[in-house]
Each structure stands twice: as C-alpha cells, then as structure tokens.
Amino acid sequence: MSPLGPRTLRIAVVDDDEGVRELMRTTLDRVGATVDIYPGSQVFLDRAIFTDYDLIFCDLMLPGLSGIDLLLEVRGKAPNVPFIIISGQAAVSDAIEAMKAGATDFLVKPFRIQSLLDVVKRLTLDVAPRTASGIWKREKAQNFAIGNSTAWKSVLEKAKRVAELSSTVLIRGETGTGKEVVAKYIASFGPRAGKPFVTLNCAAIPDDLIESELFGHVRGAFSGATNARRGLFEEAEGGTLLLDEIGSMPMAAQAKVLRALEEFQIRRVGDNRNVAVDVRILAATNLDIETAVRGQTFRDDLYYRLAVVTLLVPALRDRGEDKLLLADHFLRMFSKPSQYPRRLSADARDLILHDPFPGNIRELKHAIEQACALSARDELVADDFPLLLARADAAGEPDVDAGGDGVRTVTPERLQEALVRTGGNRVEAARQLRISRSTLYRLLRKGHPEAPP
C-alpha cells in the first residue's frame, strides 16, 4: 500500500525548472505516486487529460501561459481536481491572486520535502478510486453530505428514496449549493451504489465536442480523431451519469441525449451502429429551465423526460447553523496534517452564521481556505474574513458619528448590558448600540466583555 493512501495517486508537475521537476518526481515516486512532469503550460495543455490527475502542481511564473492562466484553463474543464501553485516568491498578493483564481493551495519554493508530502497527504485524504476517464466510485458519499438543517435533511431524504428507482432526476439550485453532492448521495444508495459515477459539465465543453464527449467517436470521425474513443455514456455503464449545467447543452446534443434516454442506445460520432447502454441519468442546473423552454433554447420533451423527479437544493443562507458545520469541515480539510485543526473564534463564527453567502457553499469553502492560507493564527478571527466583514458593515447601520465619538460611548458596561439583553446575539447588540458588527468584534477583542453563557 502507498504511504499516501490505499492506491496509487497520479500527480502532474508543471515547472520550467528541471531541478524542481526531478526533485518532486523523485520524492513522490518514493512514496508510491505516479508522477508526470511537464516543462511548461502549453506542453501540459497539448498532452494532458486534466481529469487523469488527483493533484496538479504548477509553477506560478512560467514562460508563455503563467500558472494562473493554466489554472483557469484547468478549472474550466476539471473544477474538482486539486491545483497547487508553487512559487519562488512568498508575496501575500500572489497567494491571494492564486486563491481567487481557484487554487487549492500555495507552496513557496524552496520548500521542505515534508511540506510537499504534507500537502499531498492532506489533499488526497478524501480521494476515492477513479479511472483515467474521470469516473468516481464513492461508496460513502453520504459522509460528505454535511448538515442538520430541516431544509437540507428534507432534500437528502427525498434523494435516498429516489435512489432506489431508475427514474431520471433533475437537481436544481443556485450555483455552489451542493447539487453534485446530492447527485453523489443518490448514486451511493440503491442498486447502482459502488458503480461508476461520471460527471460532465456541459458548460465547460465546446459545442462541437460535446457529442464526442458524451457518445464517443470512431477513428477518423473528424479532424484529430486519430483513435476511437468511448464516450461518457459507455464509461458510466451500469452506474450513473450526471449532466451538470444541463441548461448549457446545445440543442443538437439535447436531441441525441433524449434519444439515448428513450431507447437506451447511443451511436458514436462517425459510426453507423448503435451501442446499448445501461446508465442512470441525473441532471443539474442553476438556470430557469422553464424560461429556456419558452425561449426555445431547451427542448421541452427533454425537460419533461429529465424532470420525472425534481429536487431543489436550498441556498446556504436558508440552512442556518449548517454554515458552522461546513466551516468546521473545511477547517479540518485545510489544516496541515501536522497540526490540530484550526478553530474559529466566537466573533468569526457569528460573522459566518449571519452572512448571506451569495456564492453559497463554494464561497464559504474559499473563504475558509483563504483564511487558513493567509493567517498565522491557530484561531481564526473575524478580521481573517475581510470580505464578510465588509458585507456585514454594508448591510448594517454605520457607527454613530463617523469621527468615532459614538464608539467611545460604548463602555464595557454598556456592551455587557447589550449582550445580556440580547442573549448574546452580537448582530442585535451591535444594532442596539448603533455600531457596526466589525466595531463590536474589535471591542470584544480589546478586552470588552464576551457574550454571556
């Protein structure tokens, strides 16, 4: 067994420094990983299949396409593959830029061997067996469906019931709410549990390639088709195929998907023979499909075929204290293996609990990840979440007297009285004292009383 986990990991290293490439390959080879090295971004784009990899390491400063440019390319087609930026510069601005672009971690050169191994181990703890075509088999996907709110548990109960059926399911919800988690949850129960689970992001594939991606092609079917290739319908045989962002699928492909759903057969691009398939179809979208149907950009017959069962995933703002459960989960995820998981201070937890998170779970995850990357503290405080603080201040009342006289009148006694009067509710206490929440948090950290038990 590999020291890093129960199976061989496949890792890509993109760096123009031959010494760094060879050091990383030698180090990771020794612990049982399969490592592919690329001297630059363009070579990687030309040769690599993004979803083949469990981890991608990429230098920030590369000739031609930079590491950030390559990160954006990968995120468009393989949004779930961990991508680590490595750099010879330790500038905070570089780390912030990388995290905003979607990087999973930031590693500064020269790095210690143990630091490299810690990153790999942390980011692959939750990796499940996968084939080169991007098939995931998560027999315990239900472990990732975190939350105790009534709204979330209601969705999971319905998902578990429909898992026993063969019906198609349309999963709806805002961006970042966890629609793919619900799809994996469905696939982890019922007769198809443990079978292939394949995802296609319809918005990430060019219109002229999506049919080949779904149905495969024969050799010579089009320019560049030097070999025959199976499509995702065949890769998902016996299991589940999730068509994510289904509202972005072009009309021509919609017709063929409808035919596959009705006849349980597909035809590869360039072939004149049909291939029988046994696949359960799930679809997900954040779009108003009914409006698309009326606008004739989405087929009504496909919509009715997909929406045999519809599940609506609640927005994070409607899930109450699930925000804190998810935040704790992400803290464990982004804490270094050599340290105890970081924790949130009371003011940080209050800030997260009352933030509307328009970007939903994805935004919360990125906020925790950024805070863990940029803060040296074991306990994260409200100041580690500047975007959330700014949003809280914009949504609330400004401090009395911009010059600060009103803030000076908030004595420890007044603050204690407000906290007792509101039962420890900092949002309401700040409103009654007519100060912003960020000011209240600063006062608490300066020695003012904490919330009563």
N, C-alpha and C positions, 0 to 999 in steps of 0.2 A: 504493500500500500504506500502511496506517496505521502511524505511527511506533511504535505499541504492539504491532503484530503483523501477521500476514498477513490479517486480516479485521477487519470492524467489530465492536467489542465493544459489548455493551449493558449499561449501568450504571444502577442506581437510586440516587437520593439522597433520603433521608428526613430532613428537618430543618425545624423551625418558624421558623428564621431565614432570611428571604428573601434577605438578602445572601449568606449562605453557600451557599444553593442556587444562586443565579445565578453566583457565583464558580466553583463546582465545574462547573456546566454549561458555562460559557464556556471554562474551562480544558480540560475533557475533550473538548469539541466540537472544539477546535483541533487535537487530536492524533488525530482520526478516530473517536472513540467516539460512540455514540448514547446520550444521557442522558435519563432520565425523572425528573422531580422530584415529590416528594410533601411537602405541608406537615405531615403527621402520620401516626402509625401506623395509625389507623383508615382513613384515605383509602387508604393503601397496601394494607391488607388487603381493602378493598372493591373495589379496581380492578386490582390487580396479579396476574399469574400468576408465582409465585416463580421457577419454572424457566425463565422467559424471560430471566433475567439472568445475566451472567457474574460480576458483582460487585454487592453491595448495601452502600452506605454509610448509616449510621443514627446520628443524634444520641442520646447517652445520656439526656439529660433532655428528654423530650417531654411535652406535656400529655396526660392520659389514659394510654394504654399507653406505658410507658417503652421505651427502646431495648432493654433486656434482655428485656422482655415480648415485644416484636416478634421479637427474635432467637429466643426459644424457640418462637414460632409458626412461624417460617420453618424452623427446624431440624427440626420435626416433619414437614414436607412436602417440604422440599428440603434434605436434610442435606449435600449436596455443594457448594452454592453459597457461595462465599466471602462472609463477612459481616463488615464492618469497623465497629466502634463508634468514633464521633468524639465528643469531649467537650471542654468548656472547662475541665475540671478535670484536673490531672495526678496525682491521687491514685493511689498504687500499689494501694490497696484496690479502686478502681473497675476498674483493669485486670485484677486477679485475678478479680473477680466476672464480668467480661465473658468472660475466657478460660475460666473454669469453666462458663459457660453455653454455650460453644461458639463464641465469636467467633474469627475468623481473625486479626484484627489490631486494634490500638488506636491511634487517631490523635488527638493533642492539638491543640485549637484555642488560639490561631491557629497554623495550620501553614503552612509554606512551600510554594509551588507545586511545587517539585522533590520535596518529601517526599510529596506526594499522587501525583505521577507515578511515583515510585519504588515506592510500594505497589501501584499499578495494574500496573506492569510486572512486578513480582515475582510477583504472584498470578495473572497471566494467561500466564506463560511456558508452562505446560503445558495451557492451554485449547485444546481441539480444536473444529473446526466443529460447530455444533449448530443445530437448528431451534428455533422457538419452542415446540414441544411437548416439548422436553427430550430429543431424540434426539442421541446421541453417536456420532461416527464416528471411532474411534481405530484407525488403520491400524497404529500402532506401540505398541499397548497392552502388548506384551511388554516394552517398555522399563521399565515400571513394576512388573514382577513381580520385585522385588529379592530376592535371596537365593541362597546357595550350599549351604545345608544339604541333607543327603540327604533329609530328610522333605519339604522344600519342592520340591526338584527332582523328586522322585517324583510329586508332585501335578501339576506342570507338564507332565511327560512324558505322563501319562495324559490331561491336558486337551488337549494337542496332538493326541493320537491320536483322541480323540472329536470333535475339531473337524471332521474330515473326514466324519463321519457326520451323519445327520439325527435321531439319537436324542435324546430328552429327557434332561436331566442334572439330578440333584439334588445340590446342593453343600451339604455340612454342615460345621459347625464352630462354635466358640464365638463370641460377639459380638466384633467387632473383629479377627478373624483375617485378613481379606482375601478374603472369599468373593466380593465384587463384582469384585475384581481378577482372580480366577480366571475369573469369567464373562466379563470383557472379554478376557482372554487367549484363551479358547476362541473368542470371536467374531472375534478378529483373525487367525485362521487359517481355512483351508478355503474352500469356495465362497461363504460369506456374509461373508468379510472385506471391509471397506470399506463394507458395507451398514449400514442403521440399527441402532443398538444402543439399546434403550429399557428403562428400569428403572422398576418400580413397587414402592414399599414398601407392602406390603399392610397393615402395622400402622399406617400413617400416614393411611389413607383411611377415613372413616366408613363403616360397613356399608351405609348407604343410598345411598352414592355410588360404591361400588367397581365396580358393574356398569356404570355410565355411564362411569367412567374406563377400564375395560377394553374395552368394546364400543361406546361412543359412544351417542348418542341422537338422536332426531328432534326437530324443533321441537314444543313443546307436550307432550312426553312426561311432564313433571312440572312442578310449580310452579317457575318461574325458568328453565325451558328455553326461552329466547326465540329461540335459534338452534340449528340442527342442529350436531352436533359429532362428529367421528371419534374413535373410541377408540384405545387404545394398540396393540391388535392390528393395526388398519389403519395406524397410524403406523409400525409396525415392519415393514411389508410388505417381503418379500424379505430381511429381516435377522433380528435376534434380539430376543426379549423376555425380560427377566429378572424373574421374580416373586420379589422379595425378601421375607423374612419370610412365606413361604407358609403357615406354620402358623397365622397370624393371620387368614387369609381366611375369611369367613363361609361356612357350608355351602351356602347358595343360590348364591353365586358359584362355589363349587367345582364344582357340578353343571354350570354353564354352561361353565366352563373345560374340564372333562372332555369335554363335547360338542364344543367347538372343537378339541380335540386329536385327537379321533377322526374328525371329519367335515371338518376344515379349513374350517369355515364359522362365522361369528358372526352374531348378529342384534342390531342396535342396539336400545336401550331404546325402546319405543313403536312399533317398526316391525314389519311382518308379512312382511318379505322377508329372506332370508339373503344374506350377502355372503361370497364366497370369500376366504380369506386364505392366504398362504404365509409362515409365521413359524416360526422355530425357538425352542422354549421351553426356558429354563433356569430352575430354581427354587433358592432358597437358604433355609436355616433354621438357627437355633441351638437349636431345640426337639427334644425326643424325639418324633418323628412316630409311631413305633410305639405309644407310650403314648397319644398323641392318637387314634390309630385305635381302640385298645382302649376308650378312653373315649368313642368315638363323637362326637368333636369334629372329626375329619378323616376324609374318605371313604377307605375302603380301596381302592376302584377307582381313585381319582385318585392315591393314593400309589403303587400299582403302576405306573400309567401314567407318573408322573414319574420314578420311581426305576429306569428302564431302565439307567442308569449312575449310580452314586453316587460322588462324590469327597469325601473327608474332608480338610478343610484343617487342618493342625496348629496347635496353640496356639503362641504366640510363645515360651513357656518351653521348648518342645521343639525350637527352631530354633537353639540355640547362638549362634554369632557372627553370625548374620543380624541379631541385635539391633543390633550395631555398624554393619553396612552400612546398615540402615534409619535408624539415628540420624544417620549422616553424610549420608544423603539428605535427611532433614528439616532438618538444619543448613543445607544448601545452599538448601533451599526457603525457610527463614525468615530467612536473612541478607539484609541490604539489598543491592540491586544495586550500590551504590557502594562496597561493602567486600568483602574476601575472605571466603569462607565461614568462619563461626566454627568452632572446633575444640573437642574435648573433652580435658580433662586426663586423665592416666593414672588418677587416682582416680575421675573421673566415668565413664570407660569401664569400669572394673572394677565400679562400682556398677550401671551399666546391664546389664552382661553377666550379673551374678548375681541380678538382680531377677526375680521370677516373673511380673511384669506380668499380673495377673488380667484387666485390661482389654485385653490383647493389643496389637496394633499401634496401635490408636486411642489407648490410654493412653500409649504411648511417644511418639506424634506430639504429643499435647497437652503432655506433659512437656517435650519439646524446645521446642515453641512458647512455652510459658510461661517457660522459662529464657531464651530469646532475647529475649522481650519485657521481662523484668524485670532482667536482668543487663547491666551496662555493660561487662563484660569481653569481650575477644575470645576468650579461652579459658574455657569453662565448666568449673567445678569441682564437686565433689560437693555442696557447700553450696548450689548453684543448683538442687538437686533434693531439697527438704526432705521430700517425701512418700516418695521412695525411701529416703532416709536413715532416716526413722522406721521404715519397714518392715524395713530391714536390721537395725536395732537390736532391734526387737521379735522378729525371728526368731533372733537370735543370743544369745550369753551377755552379761550385763551386765559393765561394768568391775569389776575386783576392788576391793572396798571403795568404797562409794558416796561416801565422803569424798574419795577420789582418791589415797590412798596407793599403791594398786596401780599406778595410771597413772604415778606418779612413779618407780616402779622400772623402767619401760620406758626404758632408756637407749638412746642411738643405737646402741651396740654390740649390745645385745640385739635391737633391731629389725632391724639389719643381719643378724645371725645367723639370725633367724627368716625373713627374706625369702630368704636364700641357701638355708636348709634346705628351704623350700617351693617353691623355683624361681620366686620372685616372686609366688606366689599369695597375694594380700592377705587373702582370706577365711580361708584356713588359717592364715596368720601371725597374724591377729587372734585366732583360736580358741586357738592355742597360747600366745599371750601373755595370754589371758583379758581382752581388751579388746574393745570394740565396734568395728565397722568405721568408724563415724564418728570415733571417737577415733583410730584408726590413720591415717585420712586427715588429721586435724588435725595429728598428729605429723609426718607426711611434709611437710606444708606449712610447718611451723615450722622446717624445716631438718634433720629426721631423714633418714636415707639413703633413696634411692629403691630400687625393685626392681632386682635385678641384671640385666644384659643376658642 
